[in-house]
């Protein structure tokens, strides 16, 4: 197995692009090589199998979608409040729309995880850790609500983002943004 970590990351990023554009069926070593603009056969030197490629993409997708710590610090400048929670959820919406490719690839990975136990294990571990980190972050930041508040917001936003990114005509943009406000008000309450 080849050991150039930068090349491996470039190949995994290329796999994410292919997943978002062509779905799981389109994820082949050749498609990854073409997307990464490397010689044909390169991906097969870095991944033992297609399952390995899926699993590595599943482990890397959250790294790619994690916000810059400076952006997080800036978003948290206001005092903890329901308004700040709403602002953070709007920020999540904007970031997800901006990183549409990553989110669509994550959806493909989630579907593929129903058929690939190793990928299911990797995604479960990554998403569970992300959710637990979000709960800790929320509580440590002094934001209103408890752990269940964070979980409810997470699952509601996941559904809203799924709808918005896959069938954007179902809700208008202004309706989506307004629903985020309503969601936070209903889950967190008025202060």
SELUMMI-654271 format. One line per 2 residues: for each residue z, x, y of N, C-alpha, C, O, CB. Coordinates in steps of 0.1 Angstrom, whole numbers, plus 5000, padded with zeros to 4 digits. Each point is the difference from the previous one (the first is absolute). Glycine has a CB too. Example, Ala and Ser with C-alpha at 12.3 -4.5 7.8 and 13.67 -1.06 7.14 Angstrom:
! SELUMMI-654271
5078 5132 4943 5000 4991 5012 5000 5009 5012 5007 5010 5000 5005 4971 4988 | 4981 5015 5023 5000 5009 5011 5008 4992 5011 5001 5005 5011 4977 5007 4983
END
This chain:
! SELUMMI-654271
5000 5008 4988 5000 4992 5012 5000 5009 5012 5007 5009 5001 5005 4973 4987 | 4980 5014 5022 4999 5007 5012 5013 4998 5008 5006 4990 4999 4968 5008 5002
5029 5012 5008 5013 4999 5006 5000 5002 5016 5010 5004 5006 4999 5005 4973 | 4980 4987 5027 4999 5001 5014 5006 4986 5006 4993 4990 4999 4986 5026 5000
5033 4984 5006 5006 4988 5005 4993 4993 5011 4999 4987 5000 5022 5023 4993 | 4972 4997 5016 4993 4994 5010 4987 4992 4995 4997 4989 5004 5011 5029 5012
4986 4989 4974 4988 4993 4994 5005 4988 4992 4993 4990 5001 4995 5032 4998 | 5023 4979 4994 5005 4988 4992 5003 4989 5010 4996 4988 4997 5014 5027 4986
4996 4988 5028 5003 4989 5010 4987 4994 5005 4999 4988 5002 5023 5024 5005 | 4968 4996 4996 4987 4995 5005 4994 4991 4990 4994 4990 5003 5003 5031 5011
5004 4983 4973 4994 4992 4989 5008 4987 4999 4993 4989 4998 4999 5032 4990 | 5021 4979 5013 5008 4987 4999 4997 4991 5012 4998 4988 4998 5020 5025 4989
4980 4993 5025 4996 4992 5012 4986 4994 4998 4998 4989 5003 5017 5026 5011 | 4977 4993 4980 4986 4995 4997 5001 4988 4990 4993 4990 5001 4997 5033 5003
5019 4979 4986 5002 4989 4990 5005 4987 5007 4995 4989 4996 5010 5028 4986 | 5004 4984 5027 5005 4989 5008 4988 4993 5008 4999 4988 5000 5024 5023 5001
4969 4997 5005 4988 4995 5007 4991 4992 4990 4995 4989 5003 5006 5030 5014 | 4996 4987 4972 4992 4993 4990 5006 4987 4995 4993 4990 4999 4998 5033 4994
5022 4978 5004 5007 4987 4996 4999 4989 5010 4997 4989 4996 5019 5025 4991 | 4986 4989 5025 4999 4990 5011 4986 4995 5001 4999 4988 5003 5020 5023 5009
4971 4997 4987 4987 4996 5002 4993 4993 4988 4993 4990 5001 5005 5028 5015 | 5005 4988 4972 4993 4996 4988 5009 4994 4989 4994 4994 4990 4990 5023 5015
5029 4983 4997 5009 4994 4990 5002 5010 4988 4994 5011 5000 4998 4966 5007 | 5016 5019 4984 5004 5008 4989 4988 5004 4991 5000 5011 4995 5023 4978 5006
4968 5002 4998 4988 5003 4991 4992 5011 5006 4993 5008 4992 5007 4969 5000 | 5000 5024 5021 4992 5011 5006 5007 5013 5001 4993 5010 5004 4997 4973 5009
5022 5018 4983 5007 5013 5000 4997 5008 4988 5005 4999 4989 5014 4990 5023 | 4971 5020 4990 4996 5010 4990 5001 5014 5006 5001 5002 5012 4983 4981 4978
5016 5027 5001 5001 5014 5005 4988 5003 5009 5001 5006 5010 5011 5000 4969 | 4976 4989 5017 4988 5002 5008 5002 4994 5014 4996 5006 5010 4990 4995 4969
5019 4987 5022 5001 4993 5013 5010 5007 5008 4998 5001 5013 4997 4977 4977 | 5016 5027 5004 5010 5008 5008 4994 5013 5005 5002 5004 5011 5016 4986 4975
4974 5017 5005 4994 5012 5005 4990 4998 5011 5000 5007 5010 5002 5002 4967 | 4991 4980 5022 4990 4997 5011 5007 4996 5013 4996 5005 5010 4988 4987 4973
5027 5000 5016 5008 4997 5012 5006 5012 5006 5001 5001 5012 5003 4976 4978 | 5001 5032 5002 5007 5012 5005 4990 5011 5004 5004 5010 5006 5015 4985 4980
4968 5003 5011 4989 5009 5004 5003 5014 4993 4999 5010 5007 4997 4978 5015 | 5007 5011 4965 5002 5012 4992 4990 5000 4989 4994 4990 4997 5031 5011 5009
4973 5010 4987 4990 5001 4989 5005 4990 4989 5011 4998 4997 4983 5026 5009 | 4996 4970 4988 5002 4991 4989 5007 5007 4989 4996 5011 4996 4984 4975 5009
5031 5008 4990 5008 5007 4989 5013 5005 5006 5009 5004 4992 4970 5002 4996 | 5023 4994 5025 5012 5006 5006 5012 4991 4996 5010 5005 4996 4977 5004 5023
5012 4978 4983 5011 4991 4997 5005 5001 4985 5012 5000 4998 4980 4985 5020 | 4999 5017 4973 5004 5001 4986 5007 5013 4998 5007 5002 4989 4974 4985 5004
5019 5023 5016 5007 5012 4998 5015 4998 5006 5008 5009 4997 4971 5005 5005 | 5023 4976 5005 5013 4997 5006 5008 4989 4993 5012 4999 5002 4979 5009 5020
5002 4983 4971 5007 4989 4994 4996 4999 4985 4988 5002 4997 5012 4986 5025 | 5010 5010 4970 4997 5001 4985 4992 4988 4995 4993 5001 4990 5028 5012 5008
4980 4976 5009 4993 4988 4996 4999 4990 5012 5006 5003 5011 5002 5000 4965 | 4985 4986 5022 4999 4990 5011 5014 4994 5002 5004 4997 5011 4972 4998 4983
5032 5003 4995 5014 4995 5002 5008 5010 5009 5007 4995 5008 4991 4994 4969 | 5000 5024 5021 5007 5009 5008 4996 4999 5015 5008 5001 5009 4993 5015 4971
4986 4982 5022 4995 4998 5014 5006 4988 5006 5005 5000 5011 4974 5011 4983 | 5022 4978 4999 5007 4987 5005 5014 5003 5003 5005 4996 5011 4980 4990 4976
5022 5021 5004 5014 5003 5002 5003 5008 5012 5009 4998 5007 4994 5000 4968 | 4989 5013 5026 5001 5009 5012 4998 4992 5013 5006 5002 5010 4987 5018 4976
4997 4971 5014 4997 4992 5012 5012 4991 5002 5004 4998 5012 4971 5003 4984 | 5031 4994 4994 5011 4991 5001 5012 5007 5006 5008 4995 5008 4984 4992 4973
5010 5026 5015 5011 5008 5006 4998 5004 5014 5009 5002 5008 4996 5006 4969 | 4982 4994 5027 4997 5005 5013 4998 4990 5011 5001 5003 5012 4988 5015 4976
5008 4969 5008 4996 4990 5010 5011 4998 5010 4998 4998 5012 4988 4991 4971 | 5027 5012 5012 5011 4997 5010 5002 5012 5009 5004 4999 5011 5007 4987 4972
4986 5026 5012 5001 5012 5009 4989 4998 5011 5003 5003 5012 5005 5012 4969 | 4981 4981 5016 4989 4998 5009 5003 4989 5011 4997 5001 5011 4987 5007 4971
5023 4982 5013 5003 4988 5009 5013 5001 5007 5004 4991 5008 4983 4996 4977 | 5021 5024 5013 5013 5001 5007 4998 5004 5014 4992 5009 5003 5019 4998 4975
4996 4986 5031 4998 5003 5015 5006 5013 5003 5009 5005 4994 4991 4971 5011 | 4994 5030 5006 5006 5012 5006 5014 4998 5004 5002 4990 5007 4974 5017 5000
5033 5001 4990 5014 4998 5005 5002 4999 5015 5008 4992 5004 4999 5021 4976 | 4984 4993 5027 5001 4999 5015 4996 4985 5004 5006 4995 5009 4988 5030 4994
4996 4969 4990 4997 4986 5003 5011 4991 4997 5003 4991 5007 4973 5014 4988 | 5031 4998 4994 5012 4992 4996 5011 5001 5010 5005 4990 5005 4989 5013 4971
5009 5009 5029 5010 5002 5010 4996 4993 5013 5009 4994 5006 4996 5028 4984 | 4983 4978 5014 4995 4993 5012 5002 4985 4998 5004 4993 5009 4979 5026 4996
5013 4976 4983 5001 4986 4998 5015 4995 5000 5002 4988 5003 4977 5013 4983 | 5030 5008 5011 5014 4996 5000 5008 5003 5013 5012 4999 5000 4987 5006 4976
4994 4998 5034 5007 5003 5013 5008 4989 5005 5011 5002 5005 4971 5014 5000 | 5012 4971 4995 5008 4989 5005 5013 4998 4991 5000 5004 4989 4978 4985 5020
5031 5004 4997 5013 4997 4993 4997 4990 4989 4991 4992 5000 5022 5012 5021 | 4994 4998 4968 4998 4991 4988 5002 4985 5004 5010 4996 5007 4998 5022 4978
4982 4974 5011 5000 4986 5004 4990 4993 4991 4992 5006 4993 5016 4998 5031 | 4992 4982 4977 4990 4993 4993 4986 5003 5006 4990 5001 4992 5027 4980 5003
4983 5021 5018 4987 5003 5006 4995 5014 4995 4988 5001 4999 5019 4986 5022 | 5002 5022 4977 4995 5013 4995 4995 4998 4985 4990 5006 4997 5027 5006 5018
4989 4980 4977 4995 4997 4987 4986 4994 5001 4991 5005 4992 5033 4992 4999 | 4974 4994 5018 4987 4994 5002 4990 5010 5004 4989 5001 4995 5022 4977 5011
4993 5031 5003 4991 5011 5005 4997 5009 4988 4988 5004 4999 5022 4995 5024 | 4999 5004 4969 4997 5009 4989 4991 4993 4990 4991 5007 4994 5032 5004 5008
4978 4976 4995 4991 4993 4991 4986 5000 5006 4990 5001 4993 5030 4985 4998 | 4979 5012 5022 4987 5000 5007 4994 5014 4998 4988 5002 4998 5019 4980 5019
5001 5028 4984 4996 5014 4999 4995 5002 4985 4989 5007 4998 5027 5001 5020 | 4991 4987 4973 4995 5001 4986 4986 4993 4998 4992 5006 4994 5032 4994 4998
4975 4988 5014 4987 4993 5000 4989 5009 5006 4989 5002 4994 5023 4976 5007 | 4990 5028 5011 4990 5008 5006 4997 5013 4992 4988 5003 4998 5020 4988 5024
5002 5015 4972 4998 5012 4992 4992 4997 4988 4992 5008 4996 5030 5001 5012 | 4981 4980 4985 4993 4996 4988 4986 4997 5003 4991 5004 4992 5030 4987 4999
4976 5002 5020 4986 4997 5003 4993 5013 5003 4988 5002 4997 5018 4976 5013 | 5001 5031 4997 4994 5013 5003 4997 5009 4988 4990 5006 4998 5022 4993 5024
4997 5000 4968 4999 5007 4987 4995 4990 4989 5005 5001 4989 5013 5016 5018 | 4973 4975 4997 4994 4989 4991 4996 5006 4986 5003 4995 4990 4990 4992 5030
5000 5025 4981 4995 5006 4987 5012 5003 4991 4999 4997 4988 4982 5013 5025 | 5030 4996 4992 5011 5003 4992 5006 4987 4994 5004 5000 4988 5000 5020 5026
4998 4970 4994 5006 4988 4995 4991 4993 4989 5005 4996 4990 5006 5001 5032 | 4976 5003 4980 4991 4994 4990 5001 5008 4987 4999 4994 4990 4986 4997 5029
5015 5022 4983 5001 5008 4988 5013 4998 4992 5001 4999 4988 4985 5018 5024 | 5025 4981 4996 5013 4996 4994 4999 4987 4992 5006 4999 4989 5006 5014 5029
4981 4977 4988 4998 4988 4992 4992 5002 4988 5004 4994 4989 4997 4994 5032 | 4989 5020 4979 4992 5003 4988 5009 5007 4990 5000 4997 4988 4979 5005 5025
5030 5008 4992 5009 5007 4991 5010 4990 4993 5003 5001 4988 4994 5020 5026 | 5008 4970 4994 5009 4990 4995 4994 4992 4988 5006 4998 4990 5005 5001 5033
4977 4996 4980 4993 4993 4989 4997 5008 4988 5002 4996 4989 4987 4990 5028 | 5007 5027 4985 4997 5009 4989 5013 5003 4992 5000 5003 4988 4981 5007 5025
5031 4990 4994 5013 5003 4994 5003 4990 4990 5008 5002 4991 5000 5009 5030 | 4986 4977 4979 5003 4990 4990 4994 5004 4987 5004 4995 4989 4997 4987 5028
4990 5027 4983 4993 5005 4988 5003 5014 4996 4997 5004 4989 4985 4980 5016 | 5024 5024 5004 5003 5014 4997 5015 5003 5002 5005 5001 5011 4972 5005 4997
5030 4995 4981 5014 5002 5000 5005 5012 5009 5010 4999 5007 4991 4991 4970 | 4992 5021 5022 5004 5012 5008 4999 4997 5015 5008 5004 5008 4985 5011 4972
4996 4979 5024 4998 4996 5014 5011 4990 5004 5005 5001 5011 4970 5003 4987 | 5028 4986 4993 5010 4990 5003 5013 5007 5003 5007 4997 5009 4981 4986 4977
5016 5027 5005 5012 5007 5002 5000 5008 5013 5010 4999 5007 4992 5003 4968 | 4988 5004 5029 4999 5008 5012 5001 4991 5012 5007 5003 5010 4979 5014 4978
5006 4972 5012 5001 4991 5012 5013 4993 5001 5005 4998 5011 4971 4998 4986 | 5030 5000 4992 5013 4993 5000 5010 5010 5006 5008 4995 5009 4986 4991 4971
5006 5026 5016 5010 5010 5005 4997 5002 5015 5010 5000 5008 4991 5011 4970 | 4987 4990 5026 4997 5003 5014 5003 4988 5009 5006 5001 5011 4976 5014 4982
5015 4973 5003 5002 4988 5008 5015 4996 5000 5005 4996 5010 4972 4996 4984 | 5030 5010 4995 5014 4997 5000 5007 5010 5009 5009 4996 5008 4990 4996 4968
4997 5021 5024 5007 5010 5009 4997 4996 5014 5008 5002 5009 4990 5016 4973 | 4989 4978 5021 4997 4996 5014 5008 4988 5005 5005 5000 5011 4972 5009 4985
5024 4981 4995 5008 4989 5004 5015 5003 5002 5006 4995 5010 4977 4991 4977 | 5022 5022 5004 5014 5004 5002 5002 5009 5013 5010 4998 5007 4993 5002 4968
4987 5008 5028 5001 5008 5012 4999 4991 5012 5007 5002 5010 4982 5018 4979 | 5003 4969 5011 4999 4991 5011 5013 4993 5002 5004 4997 5011 4971 5000 4984
5031 4999 4994 5013 4993 5001 5010 5010 5006 5007 4996 5010 4989 4990 4970 | 5005 5026 5016 5010 5010 5006 4997 5002 5014 5009 5000 5009 4993 5011 4969
4985 4991 5025 4996 5002 5014 5004 4988 5009 5005 5002 5011 4975 5012 4981 | 5018 4974 5004 5003 4988 5007 5015 5000 5003 5005 4998 5011 4975 4989 4979
5028 5015 4999 5014 4999 5001 5006 5011 5009 5008 4998 5008 4993 4991 4970 | 4994 5023 5019 5005 5012 5008 4996 4999 5015 5007 5006 5008 4991 5008 4971
4991 4980 5024 4996 4998 5014 5007 4990 5007 4999 4998 5012 4979 5009 4981 | 5031 4985 5000 5007 4989 5007 4992 4988 5003 5004 4992 5008 5010 5026 5001
4975 4981 4984 4991 4988 5003 5007 4987 4994 5007 5002 4990 4972 5013 5010 | 5019 4974 5006 5006 4988 4995 4995 4996 4986 4989 5002 4996 5014 4990 5027
5007 5003 4969 4997 4995 4986 5005 5010 4990 5005 5011 5003 4975 4978 5006 | 5019 5007 4979 5005 5008 4988 4989 5004 4992 4988 4999 5003 5033 4989 4997
4982 5017 4988 4990 5005 4991 4990 4989 4996 4988 5003 4998 5028 5014 4993 | 4989 4971 5007 4991 4989 4996 4990 4997 5011 4989 4996 4998 5029 4995 4987
4987 5010 5028 4991 4998 5011 4988 5009 4999 4989 4996 5002 5031 4997 5012 | 4982 5020 4983 4990 5010 4999 4990 4996 4989 4988 5001 5001 5027 5017 5008
4991 4978 4979 4992 4997 4989 4991 4988 5003 4988 4999 4996 5030 5010 4988 | 4988 4980 5022 4992 4988 5003 4989 5004 5010 4988 4996 4998 5032 4990 4998
4983 5022 5014 4990 5004 5010 4989 5008 4993 4988 4998 5002 5029 5003 5016 | 4987 5008 4973 4990 5008 4992 4990 4991 4992 4988 5002 5001 5029 5017 4998
4989 4972 4994 4991 4992 4991 4992 4990 5008 4988 4998 4997 5028 5004 4985 | 4989 4993 5029 4992 4991 5009 4989 5008 5006 4989 4995 5001 5031 4990 5003
4983 5027 5002 4990 5008 5006 4989 5004 4990 4989 5001 5004 5028 5007 5013 | 4987 4995 4971 4991 5004 4990 4990 4989 4998 4988 5003 4999 5029 5012 4990
4987 4973 5009 4991 4989 4999 4991 4997 5012 4988 4998 4998 5029 4992 4987 | 4989 5011 5027 4992 4998 5012 4990 5011 5001 4988 4997 5004 5032 4993 5007
4983 5022 4986 4991 5011 5001 4989 4999 4990 4988 5003 5002 5030 5012 5006 | 4985 4981 4980 4990 4997 4989 4990 4990 5005 4988 5003 4999 5029 5002 4983
4987 4984 5024 4991 4990 5005 4992 5006 5011 4988 4998 5001 5028 4984 4992 | 4990 5024 5017 4993 5005 5012 4990 5010 4996 4989 5000 5007 5032 4996 5006
4981 5013 4978 4991 5011 4997 4989 4996 4990 4989 5006 5000 5029 5010 5005 | 4985 4975 4986 4990 4996 4990 4992 4988 5004 4988 4999 4997 5026 5010 4986
4992 4981 5024 4992 4989 5005 5004 4997 5014 5007 4990 5003 4993 5000 4974 | 4995 5019 5032 5004 4999 5014 4996 4987 5007 5006 4997 5011 4993 5027 4989
4992 4968 4995 4996 4988 5006 5010 4988 4998 4999 4990 5006 4978 5018 4991 | 5032 4994 4993 5010 4989 4998 5009 4998 5012 5002 4988 5003 4998 5018 4972
5005 5004 5031 5008 4999 5012 4994 5008 5011 4994 5011 4998 5026 4986 4988 | 4980 4998 5026 4995 5007 5012 5010 5011 5003 5012 4999 4997 4976 4981 5012
5008 5031 4998 5008 5011 5003 5013 4996 5008 5011 5004 4997 4968 5010 5004 | 5019 4977 5009 5011 4995 5008 5010 4992 4991 5012 5001 5003 4974 4999 5018
5009 4993 4969 5008 4992 4991 5008 5010 4992 5012 4998 4997 4972 4983 5002 | 5010 5030 4996 5007 5009 4992 5012 5007 5008 5011 5001 4995 4967 5003 4992
5019 5000 5025 5010 5006 5008 5011 4990 5003 5012 5004 5000 4971 5011 5010 | 5014 4973 4993 5010 4989 5003 5008 4998 4987 5012 4998 5001 4973 4991 5016
5009 5011 4972 5008 4997 4987 5010 5012 4998 5010 4997 4994 4970 4990 4996 | 5016 5025 5013 5010 5011 4999 5012 4997 5009 5012 5001 4995 4970 5015 5000
5016 4979 5017 5011 4996 5009 5009 4989 4993 5012 5001 5000 4974 5006 5021 | 5007 4983 4974 5007 4988 4994 5008 5005 4988 5011 4996 4998 4971 4988 5010
5011 5024 4984 5007 5005 4988 5013 5008 5003 5010 4997 4994 4967 5005 4996 | 5022 5006 5020 5013 5008 5004 5010 4990 5005 5012 5001 4997 4974 5020 5008
5010 4970 5003 5010 4990 5006 5006 4992 4989 5012 4998 5000 4975 5001 5021 | 5005 4997 4969 5006 4992 4989 5009 5008 4991 5010 4995 4995 4970 4990 5006
5016 5027 4996 5008 5008 4990 5012 5007 5007 5011 5000 4995 4968 5004 4992 | 5019 5001 5025 5011 5008 5007 5008 4990 5008 5012 5001 5001 4974 5020 5000
5008 4968 5004 5007 4991 5009 4999 5004 5014 4996 5011 5003 5019 4983 4978 | 4990 4997 5027 5001 5003 5015 5013 5007 5002 5010 4997 4993 4976 4983 5013
5014 5028 5004 5013 5008 5003 5005 4996 5013 5011 5005 5004 4981 5014 4983
END
